[in-house]
């Protein structure tokens, strides 16, 4: 016997979520907004945070945040709203709330790793359904899996991570209707990358009472404050709220989020620059031999290389940190994921890639 035997066998078999050390690197590995606040907004935020009563537990100010998020997201009348410490906590809360004996979580693969991890940690069975070779949603396979496994939770990332694409709306509706036909089960539309996408599921939400919509302020530009939110039919959201830890959103995070939402125009401007930079990167990658970039509606681009591991290592030697996702799923063989950075950071990335692939870089700088 060992002290480690105190822990569940499935937990011992897991790998902890690894975050790369980015000190000294151009950081293009984590889909963060690369912009900081303008100095005048930094000063204003500092004054507001300095006045927060950190000696007190979070109080009624959280109600102001609920109201601000409802206005920002244009939450439909009658929908409930629950907040989490990032989308990760909301995913964990869903798993906890739905962990009945034999319950299953279902999601397309490759996809966000926390769907499977949270299901495993809460004792739910996870079923992954592979995407098509070009990373589209396989509607027939999804519907068949839903009929067979009758999942308690079906996740649809819109856009998807790490593939960055928006799936076909008709395919998603087939999945939504298949879950409804089972007579039980939730569909969770995860719109973490909504600030960079051309479409949202929000206008379809109220047509389907079993669909919940999840978003985060991380990609809005506040990855450091860890704030996610989920909306949907009020009585369903209420069940998730019951398992939420008290005071899970700190007074500092609440105030920072309220400040950011009051200055939404600045973050919208930043998102506009990121989308323009994404298109500039896509145009460059299309000219690069030995690289195939896939369509993106997020602040990242999935690229298949001749040698993903070699590309990752060579870029790291040049001070640029990206994500090698080739080991996450067989469909991602030799794929890397590039976060869209500042224009100067993207210039450095393009110059390095052009050098690595022995091609001159021309007409691709800002």
N, C-alpha and C positions, 0 to 999 in steps of 0.2 A: 504493500500500500504506500501511497505517496500523498503528500498534501495536495498535489495537483488533482488527485482523484476526487477531491471535494467538489471540483467544478464539473459541469455537465460534459459528457464526451463530445457532443456536437459543438460546444463552445471551444473546447480544447482543439478541435479540428479546424476552427476558423482562423483566418489571418486578420490581424487588426488593420484598420484603414490606414494606409501609409500616405503621409504627406512629404513630398520631396523638400529637402533643404534648398531654399531659393536665395540664400544670402549671396549677394554679389552677382547674381544672374539677371538677365532680362527675363522676366517671369511670364511665360506664355503657355502655362501648363494647367491652369485651374479655372478657366472661363470667368475670370474676374473682370470687372470694369477697371481699365487701367488709369482712369482719371482720378485725381484728387480734387477736393473742393477749391475754388478760387480763394485767395487769402482773406478777402472780406467776409466770405461765408464761413471760413474756418474760425475767424475771430468771433463771429456771431454765435456759432455753434458752441464754442468754448465758454462763452458767457452763460449760455442757457444751461449747459451741462454743469457748470460750476454752481448754479443756483439750485440744483436738484437735491432733495433731502435724502441722501444715501443712507441715513440712519433709520429710515422708515421702510417697511415693506411696501411694495407697489400698491397704490390705492386707486382712486377714481380716475386718475389720469389715463389709465388703460382704456376707459370708456371713450375718451377723446380720440385715442388711436383707432379703436373700432370704427368710430364715425368717420375719421379721415380716410381709412382704408376703404370703407364702403363708397365714399365719394370718388376716390381715386380709381377703384376697380369697377365702378358703376354696378355694384352688387344689386341684382334684381330685388324688388320689394318682396318681403316675406322669406327671403333666404337667411339661414343662419350663417355665422362666421365664427371660426375658432382660430386662435393664434398658436404658433409653435416656435420653438427655438430652432429656426430654420425649417425647411421642408423635411429634413431628416427626422425631427421629433414628431412631426405630424404623421409621417409614414409609420414610425414606431407606435404611436398612439392608435392608429388604425388597426395595426396588427394586434395590439393588446385588446382593443375593444371587440375584435372579430374572432378572437382565438377560441372558438368552440371546438369540441373534439372532432377531429377529422377534417377541419376546415383547410381550404386551399387558397393560395395566392397565385395568380397567373399573370404573366407579363411577356411581351415580346423580348427576344434576345438577338443581338446584344442590346442592352439597355442599362438604366441606372442601377448600380450595384446594390443600393440600399433597399430596393424592393425585396430582393432575395435575402439579404442579410437580416433585415428586420423580421421577415417571416420566420426565418430559421430561429432567431433568438426568442421569438414568442411561441415556438412550437407548432407553427403552421407548416403545411407541406407547400413547397414551391414548385410550380410547373412553368418552365420556359418554353416559348414557341419561337423557333428561329424565323428571322426575317427572310425575305427573298435575297438572292445573291447581290442585288443592287440596293439592298437595305430598305425595301418597301415592306409594308405590312402585308403579311400573307393572310388575307381575310378568310379563305377557306380553311386553312389550318387553325386559325384562331377560333373560328366558329365551332369546328369539330372538337377542339380541346375544351371549349366552354361547355359544350353539350356533354362531354365525357366526364369532366372533373367538377362541374358545377361550382366554380370558385366563389368564395366569399368576397374577394377583392380582385378586380382585373385592372391593371394599370395600363394607361396609354399616355406616353410622353409626347408632348405636342408643342415644339419640336422634340425630337429624340436626342438622348445623350448616350453614346458619343457620336452618333452618325449625323446629327445636326439637321436632319431633314424633317419636313412636315409630311405626314402620311396622307394618303388620299382620303378625302372626306367621306366618300361612299363606303370605303373599307371600314372606317371607324364606325359609321352608322350600323354596318352589319354586326360589328362586335357589340355595340350598345344594345341592339335589338336581340341578339343571341342571349345576352345576360338577362334581359327582361323576360325572355321566353322561359327561362329556368324558374321564374317566380321568386327568386331571391338572389342576393348578391349585389355588390356595388361596382360601378365603373368609376375609376378616379382618373380624370384628365389632368396630367401634370404639365402645367404651363410655366415651368421655371424660366424659360427663355423667351417669354412673351414680348418683352421690350424690343426684341430684334426680329420678330416674326410678322409676316404679312396677314396672318389669320389668327383668330381665337375661337374657342368653343363657347364663349360666354353667351352669344346670342342663341345658341341651341340648348343651353343648360336647362331652362325651365320646361322644355318639352319632355324631358326624361327625369322623373323624380328619383331614379336610382343612380344618377350621375352626380358626382362631386367634382368640383374644380379646385385645383391646388396651385398656388403661386408663391413666389418668394420675392423679397426685396434684395436678395443677394445679387441678382443680375441687373436689377435696377441701378445698383451702384453702392449697395450697403452690405457687401459680403461679411464685413467684420462685425456687424451687430446681430447677425443670426436671427432673422425674423421671417417666418413663413406664415401663410394664412390659407385657410380652406373654406370654401363656401358651398352651399347646397341646401337641400330641403331642411327646414329648421329642426325637425324632430330627429333627423339622422345626425346632423351636426351636434345636437345636444348629447347624443350618446358618446361621441368622441370627446366632447368637452368634459364629460364625467370622469374620464381617466387622465385628464391633463393634470400635471402636478400644479399645486397652488403656486402662484407668483413665478410662473415659468418665464415671463418676460420681465426683465429687470427695469428699474426706473431709468437707467441710463439708455438702454436700448429703446425704451418707449419714447423718451424725449428726442433721441437722435432720429428716430423714424418720423416723428411728428415734424421735426425741423425739415427733413428731406422732402416730405410730402408737401410742405408749405413752399418749397423751392423746386417743385416738380419740373418747371421749365428748364432748369439747368441740367437735370438728369435726362430730360428728353433731348436736349441739345447734344449731350454726350452720346446718347444712343444713336443719334443721327450720324455722328462722326464715325462711330464704330461700324455702322452698317455700310457707310461709304468705303471705309477701309477694308471691310470684308470683301466688297466687290473688287477693290483694287488688288487685293491678295489673290482672289479667284482668277482675275484676268492674268496675273503674273504666272500663277501655277499652271494655267492652261497652256503656256508656252514652254513649260519646263519638261524636258525629256526625262523619263524615268519616274514621273510622278503623275498620279491621277487624283485630282481633287473632286470630291462629291458635292452636290448642291447643298447649300447651307441656308437655314433661316434662323440661325443662332449667332452667338458671338464666338464661334469656333468653326474650324474647317477640318473635316476628316480627309486624309490624304493617304493613298496607297503608294508605297515606295518599292523600289527593288530590294531595299535592305532597310527595314524600319529600325532595327537595333543599331546598325551602323550609323544611320542618319541621326538618331537620338544622341549617340555617343559623340559624333563629330560636332553637332550643334552645341552640346554641353561643353566641349573643349573650347568653343568659340564664345562661351559665356551666355548661351541662349538655352533656356530650359523649356522643353516641350513635354508632351506626354506620349510615350510609346504604349499604344493600346493593343498591340498585336497579340498579346497573351490573354486578353479578356474573353475572346470567343473565336472559334475557327473561322467565322466569316470576316474577322478583322485581321487576318494574316497579313503581315507586313504593313499594317496601317499605323500612322501617327495622327495625333490630334493637335492642331495649332489653335491657340487662343488668339483672337484679334487684339493686338495691342495698340499703343500709341503710334501715330504715323512714323516717328523716328525708330521705334522698336520694330515695326513692320519693315522699314527700310533695311535695318540690320539683318532681320530674318531672311529677306529676299536676297540680299547680297550674299549671305552665307550659303543659302541653298543653291544659288547660281554657281558659286565657287565650288561647292561640293560636287555638283553634277557637271562641272567643267564647261559651263555655258556662260558666255558674257551676259551681264545684266545691263540692258539698255532700255531706256524709256519706261522705267517702272518705279521711279522715285516720285515723291509728291511734287 
